[in-house]
Amino acid sequence: MTLHGIMPVFKPKGRTSHDMVALIRRLAKQKRVGHTGTLDPEVEGVLPICLGQATRVVEYVQELPKRYRGSLMLGMATDTEDQTGQVIERVEAVPEITREEVESIIQRFVGEIEQVPPMYSAVKMQGKRLYELAREGKVVERPSRKVTIYELTLLDLEPGRYPVLHFDVLCSKGTYVRTLCVDLGKALGYPAHMTSLVRMQSGPFHLEDCYTVAELETLAAKEEWQGALTAIDGGLGHFPAVIVSEDEGKKVLDGVELALDESGIEAGQLFRVYVESGGFLALYRMDSAGRAKPEKVFRDVER
């Protein structure tokens, strides 16, 4: 049986995001499986994985903000910007730093900021991934990118020769938290690197929603996948919804344009379409003439 839905998975350290996709594919015996945003191997936490028709909404789910809990160490920098790399800069010791100083600096990073992708990242340049060039000992110029930090909070400050800052951050897709740690260190006047990171939330999915590897294996043994999946539209709640009649619903499934009066949907906006009985049918987009055109229609999903 083909499964359609989203499975929020807890990715442990030491496994890649593709490892988790392969695990779901094998355990659930499904061909169409994809994740909604890569986590580095040493980062753990929320990884929503889409199955079946839900793979068609990956692009919308991965655009949503993500929340992380992390730690950074002041006084040392590494070539990878995190704890997995080689130390490339170190100070003898960091003079005592206060919580007030840190919180003052942190506020500068809230809002739209620019980041330079780290060399150890999957960004493609010169026909290769940056991490491939880095492993060859090369450093190339990288254009900066705009990302958004919605919230950044200092949770704790561990004093010492090399102070450790624990923080919570809500950020846009494409944010490198490793680079944020390095830039925070620079703003404080010291080299820095990220020492740990957990993704607490990805879009509507939170850590407490996630299934561990052991729980996934139990689901497979009991063949209870269907009850564990979040419906396809569970990852699309940020789009407005429109309800149509049963007759209009049949037209929607045929991909027919809709004329929606007083819908309140703006030109260019995506929205969810439901039938009166409650079933999710499609994603439509409103054009400038006030007609709604199908973007993704979900015909082969049980309702």
C-alpha positions in Angstrom: 0.0 0.0 0.0 1.3 3.4 -0.9 1.5 5.8 2.0 0.8 9.5 1.7 1.8 11.9 4.5 4.5 13.5 6.5 6.5 11.7 9.2 8.3 14.0 11.7 11.5 12.1 12.5 14.1 12.7 15.2 17.5 12.5 13.4 20.2 11.4 15.8 23.8 12.5 15.6 26.0 10.5 13.3 23.4 10.0 10.6 22.8 12.1 7.5 19.4 13.3 6.4 19.6 11.0 3.5 20.3 8.1 5.9 17.0 8.8 7.5 15.2 8.9 4.1 16.7 5.6 3.2 15.7 4.1 6.6 12.0 5.2 6.1 12.1 4.0 2.5 13.3 0.6 3.7 11.1 0.2 6.8 7.9 1.5 5.2 8.6 -0.2 1.9 7.9 3.0 0.0 9.6 4.4 -3.2 8.7 8.1 -3.0 10.3 9.5 0.1 12.0 12.9 0.7 13.1 15.1 3.5 12.3 18.8 4.0 15.7 20.4 4.9 19.1 18.9 5.4 20.6 18.6 8.9 24.4 18.2 9.2 25.5 14.7 10.4 26.4 16.0 13.9 23.2 18.0 14.3 20.2 16.2 15.8 16.5 17.0 15.9 13.4 17.5 13.9 13.5 16.2 10.3 10.0 16.1 8.6 10.0 13.3 6.0 7.4 13.2 3.2 6.0 10.0 1.7 4.1 9.4 -1.5 2.1 12.4 -2.7 3.4 14.4 0.2 6.8 14.6 -1.6 5.0 17.2 -3.8 4.8 19.6 -0.9 8.4 19.4 0.2 9.2 22.8 -1.4 6.6 24.5 0.7 7.4 22.8 4.0 11.1 23.5 3.7 10.5 27.2 3.2 9.1 27.6 6.7 11.1 28.9 9.7 13.1 26.6 11.9 14.0 26.8 15.6 17.3 25.6 17.1 18.9 25.3 20.5 22.6 25.6 20.3 25.9 26.4 22.0 29.0 28.3 21.0 32.4 28.6 22.6 34.2 31.9 22.6 38.0 31.9 22.2 38.5 29.3 19.6 37.7 29.1 15.9 37.7 25.9 13.7 37.9 25.4 9.9 34.4 23.9 9.8 32.9 26.6 12.2 31.8 23.8 14.5 33.2 21.2 17.0 34.1 18.7 14.2 36.8 20.9 12.7 40.5 21.7 13.3 41.3 24.7 15.5 42.6 27.5 13.3 42.6 30.3 15.8 42.8 30.4 19.6 43.2 33.2 22.2 45.0 32.5 25.5 41.8 33.2 27.5 38.6 35.3 27.2 38.4 38.0 29.8 35.2 37.9 31.9 32.2 38.7 29.8 28.8 39.6 31.2 25.3 38.4 30.2 24.4 42.1 29.6 27.2 42.5 27.1 26.2 39.3 25.2 22.5 40.2 25.1 23.3 43.7 23.8 25.3 42.2 20.9 22.8 39.5 20.2 20.1 42.0 19.4 22.1 43.3 16.5 21.5 40.0 14.7 17.7 40.0 14.9 16.1 40.8 11.6 17.4 40.4 8.1 21.2 39.8 8.1 23.8 38.8 5.5 25.8 35.6 5.9 28.8 34.2 3.9 28.2 30.4 3.5 30.9 28.4 5.2 33.5 26.5 3.1 32.2 23.3 4.7 28.7 23.5 3.2 26.8 22.0 0.3 26.6 25.3 -1.7 27.8 24.7 -5.3 30.6 26.9 -6.8 32.9 26.2 -9.7 30.9 23.1 -10.4 31.7 21.6 -7.0 30.2 21.6 -3.5 32.1 23.9 -1.2 32.9 21.1 1.1 34.6 19.3 -1.7 36.8 22.3 -2.4 37.5 22.7 1.3 38.7 19.1 1.5 41.1 19.9 -1.3 42.5 22.7 0.8 41.0 25.4 -1.3 39.2 28.6 0.0 37.1 30.5 -2.6 35.3 33.8 -2.4 31.6 33.2 -1.6 28.9 35.8 -2.2 26.9 36.7 0.9 23.3 35.7 1.3 20.4 37.4 3.1 18.7 35.4 5.8 16.3 36.4 8.6 16.7 35.9 12.3 13.2 36.1 13.8 14.2 35.5 17.4 17.6 35.1 19.1 17.7 34.5 22.9 20.6 33.9 25.2 19.6 31.0 27.5 22.7 30.7 29.6 26.3 31.9 29.9 28.9 29.5 31.3 31.9 31.5 32.5 35.5 30.2 32.2 38.7 30.5 30.2 36.6 29.8 27.1 33.0 30.9 27.9 30.1 28.9 26.4 26.9 30.6 25.3 23.7 28.6 25.1 21.0 30.1 22.8 17.7 29.6 21.1 17.2 30.9 17.6 14.2 31.0 15.2 15.4 31.6 11.7 14.6 31.4 8.0 15.5 28.7 5.6 19.1 28.9 4.5 20.5 30.2 7.8 23.8 28.7 8.8 23.7 28.6 12.6 27.4 27.7 12.6 28.1 31.0 10.8 25.8 32.9 13.1 28.0 31.6 16.0 31.2 32.7 14.3 29.7 36.2 13.5 28.5 36.5 17.1 32.0 35.8 18.3 33.4 38.4 16.0 30.9 41.0 17.2 32.1 40.2 20.8 35.7 40.5 19.7 36.7 36.8 19.8 37.1 33.8 17.6 34.2 31.3 18.1 32.7 28.1 17.0 29.5 26.1 17.4 29.7 23.3 19.9 26.3 21.7 19.7 23.0 22.2 17.8 19.5 20.6 18.0 16.7 21.5 15.7 13.7 22.0 17.9 11.1 22.8 15.3 10.7 22.8 11.5 7.6 24.6 10.4 4.6 23.1 12.3 6.6 20.1 13.5 8.2 20.2 17.0 10.6 17.9 18.8 7.9 16.3 20.9 6.1 15.3 17.6 9.1 13.2 16.3 9.5 9.5 16.1 12.9 8.0 17.1 14.7 5.3 15.1 13.5 2.7 17.6 9.9 3.9 17.4 10.1 3.8 13.6 11.3 0.2 13.8 8.3 -0.6 16.0 5.9 1.0 13.6 7.3 -1.1 10.8 7.1 -4.3 12.9 3.4 -3.6 13.7 2.6 -2.1 10.3 1.1 1.0 11.9 2.4 3.6 9.6 -0.9 5.1 8.6 -1.9 6.2 12.1 1.5 7.8 12.6 1.5 10.0 9.5 0.5 13.7 9.5 -1.8 14.4 6.6 -0.4 16.1 3.5 -2.0 19.4 4.4 -0.6 19.3 7.9 2.5 21.0 6.5 0.6 23.6 4.6 -1.3 25.4 7.4 0.5 28.7 6.6 -1.6 29.0 3.4 -5.2 30.2 3.6 -8.0 27.7 3.0 -11.1 27.8 0.7 -14.0 25.4 0.9 -15.9 24.4 -2.2 -19.0 22.4 -2.9 -19.0 18.7 -3.7 -19.6 19.5 -7.4 -16.9 22.1 -7.5 -14.6 19.6 -5.7 -15.0 17.2 -8.7 -13.8 20.0 -11.0 -10.9 20.8 -8.7 -9.7 17.1 -9.0 -9.9 17.5 -12.8 -7.6 20.6 -12.5 -10.3 23.1 -13.6 -9.8 26.8 -12.9 -12.1 28.3 -10.2 -13.9 31.6 -10.0 -13.9 32.6 -6.4 -16.0 35.7 -5.4 -15.2 37.5 -2.1 -12.6 34.9 -1.2 -10.1 37.4 0.2 -7.3 35.7 -1.6 -4.7 38.1 -3.0 -3.3 37.8 -6.5 -0.3 35.5 -6.6 -1.2 33.8 -3.4 -1.3 30.0 -2.9 -4.2 28.6 -1.0 -5.6 25.2 0.1 -8.8 23.9 -1.4 -11.1 21.6 0.6 -14.4 20.0 -0.2 -17.4 20.6 2.2 -17.1 17.1 3.6 -13.6 18.1 4.8 -11.2 16.4 2.4 -8.1 18.3 1.2 -8.1 18.4 -2.6 -5.4 20.8 -4.0 -3.2 23.8 -3.8 -4.4 26.6 -6.1 -2.9 30.0 -6.9 -4.9 33.2 -7.5 -4.0 35.1 -10.7 -4.3 38.9 -11.3 -7.7 38.4 -13.0 -9.2 36.9 -9.9 -9.2 33.3 -11.3 -7.7 30.5 -9.3 -5.5 28.0 -11.2 -4.3 24.6 -9.9 -0.8 24.4 -8.7 -0.9 20.9 -7.1 -3.9 18.5 -7.3 -4.0 15.4 -5.0 -6.2 13.0 -6.9 -4.9 9.6 -5.6 -5.1 10.2 -1.9 -7.7 8.6 0.3 -10.1 11.2 1.9 
